[in-house]
Amino acid sequence: MPTRRDLIKAMGLAGAGLLPPTRGGVAAGGTGPTHGPNAAHDALEQYERRFAEARLRMPIRNPARAEDRMAIARQARHCLGIRDAWVPAVAAEVARQAAFEGGRIELLRGTSWPGVACSALLLIPQDLFHHMARKVRDVYRSANAEAALRASVFPGEHPWDTRRTAAMGDFLAQHLGLHRLAKAEDEREPLLSADDRCFTIWPAQALDTDHLAEQLTGRRVDANLRLWDVYPPQVAPEAIGADIVDRGSTRQILAQFQAFLKSP
């Protein structure tokens, strides 16, 4: 028995001009051949209809279900071209540490794929205020003294940023009756010097992204290869010749559309 979703899909397919031809032999939404910029616009409209069809045919997956999560992850890995054999095992070590008031920075270096070097900076704060805020609030609440506690979160910043420090100072000043302003911190104070590097000299044998891709896939890509060589747009030739936007060639745009619509 048809469901509500089947009816919606049928209506969507009809609106997108994707139902089978009518008895008169004309497809819904069909147009005659055009040339020049109009041909390019017609090609964009065709791809818009194909995107509409693709959306209507997409399976409904619920990330809350284990099997659907696995299917989503599997599809994402396929779309991104990820293979288990290509996932590296990163071996990292602490090259050195740079300590400063309120925390320290660990300078890490390591290797992933053979011949690929990597580095990172790991910030380690010593203040655990944010981690304990909820527990402390519960204690104050049980003592009917919640008004004496102020917990503030500043997203996107480090635990020792100036705004958080200033908020703590304002709270203490309010409850302790302090009015003298403390000297503001210099937000531009450098925490690392030019000598604080994970690698003193970057390994000469380290691979760039192009050579890494060749090493992983075993294939060498021609430098002159273009996206439309891999995903040729399925439109009339006259639609590709005219560039209708300033952000790129029509051929490149349609090749991207073709890549997005590629069946797994």
C-alpha positions in Angstrom: 0.0 0.0 0.0 1.4 3.4 -0.9 2.7 5.5 2.0 2.7 9.2 2.6 6.4 9.2 1.8 5.7 7.4 -1.5 3.2 10.1 -2.4 5.6 12.9 -1.5 8.3 11.3 -3.6 6.0 10.9 -6.6 5.0 14.6 -6.3 8.7 15.5 -6.0 9.6 13.5 -9.0 6.8 15.1 -11.0 7.9 18.6 -9.9 11.5 17.8 -10.9 10.4 16.7 -14.3 11.7 13.1 -13.8 8.6 11.0 -14.4 8.5 8.8 -17.5 7.4 10.5 -20.8 3.7 11.1 -21.3 1.7 9.4 -24.0 2.3 12.4 -26.2 6.0 11.6 -26.2 7.2 14.7 -24.4 8.9 14.4 -21.0 7.6 16.6 -18.2 9.7 19.7 -18.0 11.5 19.0 -21.3 12.9 21.8 -23.4 14.3 22.1 -26.9 18.0 22.5 -27.8 19.6 25.9 -27.0 22.9 27.4 -27.6 25.4 29.8 -26.0 24.7 31.1 -22.4 21.2 29.8 -22.6 22.5 26.3 -23.1 24.6 26.6 -20.0 21.6 27.8 -18.0 19.6 24.9 -19.3 22.4 22.5 -18.2 22.3 24.0 -14.7 18.6 23.5 -14.6 19.0 19.9 -15.7 21.5 19.3 -12.9 19.1 20.9 -10.4 16.5 18.4 -11.4 19.0 15.6 -11.0 19.9 16.8 -7.5 16.2 16.9 -6.7 15.8 13.3 -7.8 18.9 12.2 -5.8 17.5 13.8 -2.7 14.2 12.0 -3.1 15.9 8.7 -3.6 18.2 9.1 -0.6 17.6 6.4 2.1 16.4 7.6 5.5 19.0 6.8 8.1 18.8 7.4 11.8 22.1 8.0 13.5 20.6 6.8 16.8 20.5 3.3 15.3 23.7 1.3 15.3 23.2 -0.2 11.9 22.3 3.2 10.4 25.4 4.8 12.0 27.5 2.1 10.4 25.9 2.7 7.1 26.5 6.5 7.4 30.1 5.9 8.3 30.6 3.5 5.5 29.1 5.9 3.0 31.2 8.8 4.3 34.4 6.7 4.0 33.5 5.7 0.5 32.7 9.3 -0.6 36.0 10.5 1.0 38.0 7.7 -0.6 39.1 6.4 2.8 40.5 2.9 3.1 41.5 1.1 6.2 44.9 0.3 4.7 45.5 4.0 4.3 44.8 5.0 7.9 48.2 5.6 9.5 49.4 4.6 12.9 50.8 7.9 14.4 53.8 7.5 16.6 54.4 10.7 18.5 56.9 11.9 21.1 57.4 15.0 23.2 60.2 17.0 21.7 60.3 19.6 24.5 58.0 21.6 26.8 57.5 25.3 27.1 56.2 26.3 30.5 54.4 29.6 31.4 52.3 30.9 34.2 49.1 28.9 34.3 50.1 26.0 32.1 52.6 24.6 29.6 52.8 23.7 26.0 54.1 20.3 24.8 55.8 20.3 21.4 55.1 17.0 19.7 56.6 15.4 16.7 56.1 12.1 15.1 55.5 10.1 11.9 52.4 8.7 10.3 52.8 7.1 6.9 56.4 6.1 5.9 58.2 9.3 5.0 55.6 11.6 6.4 56.5 13.8 9.4 54.0 15.6 11.6 54.1 18.0 14.5 51.6 19.5 16.9 51.3 21.8 19.9 49.5 20.4 22.9 48.2 23.0 25.4 48.0 21.7 29.0 46.2 24.0 31.4 46.6 23.4 35.1 43.4 25.1 36.2 40.5 22.6 36.4 37.8 25.1 37.3 35.6 24.3 34.3 35.8 20.6 35.1 34.7 21.1 38.7 32.1 23.8 38.2 29.1 21.5 38.1 30.1 19.6 41.2 30.9 22.7 43.1 27.5 24.2 42.1 25.7 21.2 43.5 27.6 21.6 46.8 26.6 25.3 47.1 23.0 24.5 46.1 22.7 21.9 48.8 23.9 24.5 51.3 21.4 27.1 50.0 24.3 29.3 49.0 24.1 29.1 45.3 24.1 32.9 45.0 27.7 32.9 46.3 28.9 30.9 43.3 29.3 32.2 39.7 30.3 29.8 37.0 31.0 31.2 33.5 32.0 29.4 30.4 33.8 31.2 27.5 33.6 28.9 24.4 36.4 28.9 21.9 39.1 30.2 24.2 41.7 28.7 26.5 41.0 28.3 30.3 43.5 31.0 31.1 42.3 33.7 28.7 42.0 37.3 29.9 38.2 37.5 29.9 37.8 34.5 32.1 40.5 35.8 34.5 38.8 39.2 34.6 35.4 37.6 35.3 36.9 35.7 38.3 38.6 38.9 39.5 35.3 40.8 39.3 33.5 38.1 41.3 36.1 38.2 44.0 36.2 41.9 44.1 32.4 42.0 44.5 32.3 39.6 47.5 35.5 40.9 49.2 34.8 44.6 48.8 37.9 45.2 46.6 37.9 48.2 44.3 41.5 48.6 43.2 41.9 47.5 39.6 44.7 45.0 38.9 47.1 45.5 36.0 45.7 44.0 32.9 47.5 41.1 31.2 49.1 41.6 27.8 47.1 39.3 25.4 49.9 39.7 22.9 52.6 38.3 25.1 54.3 35.5 23.1 54.2 32.1 24.8 56.6 30.5 22.3 59.9 31.9 20.8 61.3 31.3 17.4 63.4 28.5 18.8 60.4 26.6 20.1 60.0 24.1 17.3 59.0 20.5 17.1 61.7 19.9 14.5 64.9 21.9 14.5 65.2 21.1 10.8 62.3 19.8 8.8 63.1 16.3 7.5 64.4 16.6 3.9 62.8 13.3 2.9 59.3 14.3 4.1 56.6 13.9 1.5 54.2 16.6 0.3 50.5 15.8 -0.3 51.0 14.9 -3.9 53.7 12.4 -3.3 51.9 11.0 -0.3 48.8 10.4 -2.5 51.0 8.6 -5.1 52.5 6.5 -2.3 49.1 5.5 -0.9 47.3 4.8 -4.1 50.2 3.5 -6.2 49.1 5.8 -9.0 50.8 8.8 -10.5 48.4 11.6 -11.6 49.2 13.7 -14.6 49.7 17.3 -13.6 47.5 18.4 -16.5 44.5 16.3 -15.4 41.4 18.3 -14.7 38.2 17.5 -12.8 36.2 17.3 -16.0 38.6 14.6 -17.3 37.5 12.4 -14.4 33.9 13.5 -14.2 32.8 14.7 -17.7 29.6 16.6 -17.5 26.6 14.8 -19.0 25.3 17.8 -21.0 25.3 19.0 -24.6 28.7 20.2 -25.8 27.3 23.7 -26.5 26.5 24.1 -22.8 30.1 23.9 -21.8 31.6 26.5 -24.0 30.1 29.6 -22.5 31.2 30.8 -19.1 28.2 32.3 -17.3 29.8 33.2 -13.9 32.9 34.9 -12.7 33.8 32.3 -10.0 35.0 29.6 -12.4 34.4 28.0 -15.8 31.1 26.4 -16.6 32.9 23.1 -17.4 34.5 23.1 -13.9 31.2 23.8 -12.2 29.3 21.1 -14.1 32.1 18.6 -13.4 31.7 19.3 -9.7 28.0 18.6 -10.0 28.7 15.4 -11.9 31.1 14.3 -9.1 28.5 15.0 -6.5 25.9 12.8 -8.3 28.3 9.9 -8.9 26.7 6.7 -7.7 28.6 4.8 -5.0 
